Amino acid sequence: MKLQLGFNSIPYSGQTTARQRRSGKGFYGQGKNTQQVANELEIRYNLVETFYNMEEDNIIDILEDAFAEDIDEILTMGKPSRKGISDRETKKIEAIFREKLDRHEYDGVISGVPTKASQREGRPSFVKTGLYRKAFTVWVEDLEE
C-alpha cells in the first residue's frame, strides 16, 4: 500500500477578471490545468512535501486508526476486513491540507511564502481561484507483490 498525495486535473479556463482582460494580463495558470500548476508550485515551493513533513505524525495517526478498526473487525467477526483505508481517512488528510492553506500556516515556513500576490490581494497564498486548493486529493495505491 502506498499513500499518494496529488491533484486532480481541472483546467484553469475563463477565470480572468475584467481588469485582467483590459490590461491584457492573464492570471497564473491560464491555459494550464491544476496538475501542471501543482507541479510548478511543488518545484518552486515544495508545498506538498512541506505539508507532509509538518503533518506526518497526524497522517500516521489517521492511518493507524483505520487499521485499528480493521483489526477490531477481524477480532469480532473472525475474518479479515476488505475495507482498508477508506475515503473517510483520505478526506481527513485532504481537509488538513486545505485548512493549512486557509490559515496561512505556510507563511514564514516556506521561502517566498506568503507570496507577493497573496499579500497584495489580502488572501492566503495559493488560493486565488480556489482550483489548486479544491484539486488536492489523497488516495491509496495498492502495490502488487
FENHU-V718030 format. One record per helix or strand of 2 or more residues. SS is the DSSP state (H for helix, E for strand). FROM is the first residue (numbers start at 1). TO is the last residue. Records with the same first field share a line. If there is no record, write none. Layout:
# FENHU-V718030
SS = FROM-TO + FROM-TO
This chain:
# FENHU-V718030
E = 2-7 + 136-141
H = 18-23 + 34-45 + 47-77 + 87-102 + 116-121 + 131-135
